[in-house]
């Protein structure tokens, strides 16, 4: 009887951790948003990243004005190194899961770029999220989060501890 009760409890907890799968429109909307934001950023519109970031992430960076300044400075450093994005594409959208009242999914990304005459590329990911009751998707870059996964608990209250982050692989091509 204990085994049945334990299995029932496990099934109930899993059903609350995972959201219903995303429909084709949501998946397409997420991929389109990722590519549009990165296209705008690469053209010099550094506020594009700030516009789609979750408010909790903006607060972690010291507020909207501080984040705008950081993204502008990062872009200027990239220009100084002659960093040119040749390709940026959004790929597969993962099965969604719940972090509190927020639906979260990972979006794989593929990047090719040159910097100081060297060609780099690889795969990474972004995090798409949508608050309960909203139809607006938000984005957060995921590549650096593999080194600081505790940030996810700060940005997304109730982020499940058992969720594995997608791999990030970049290097010379």
Phi, psi and omega in degrees: 000322179298322181296317179297317179297319180294318178296319178298315180298320178296315179298319178296316181293323178293323181292334178275339182278334184248135179273164174299149181304152179280139177284171183301322180296314178300316180298316179294319179299318180295312180299318179297317179298313179303311182293321180294317180295316181290327176297314179297315180299313182294339176272002177105357179273080185290341178288347179303320180293320182293322183299330185253003183278142176300143182303323180297324177290319179301317179296323178297331179273005177097011178107168185301314182295318179296320180292320176301317179296316180299316181291324177296314180297320178298317179297317179297322176295321178297317178298319181298331179267010181056037179281124181232122174281119179268329180210136172216118180224146176268138181248232186291139173259126183290169170298137181283161175215166182260138170236094188066236179263016184248130173276130184232141174215152176263145179236118178289148178230149175235131185229138168232133181207164171239147178213127181050040176081359179254145181262128179235163175183175178155197181235147177212208178201160171238161179250121176260138180217154179214126179290149177305132178087357180252153173251006183264124176274144175241159183229150174217131177298135184255346188304318181278348184288336177303330179275342182222062185296341179296340177298327181300323178294330180281324182279316183243098180301130180084018178299124184296133181290339185270007180275126177272137179278147178296156179288153176236122182222115176230152177182180176295145178248000000 
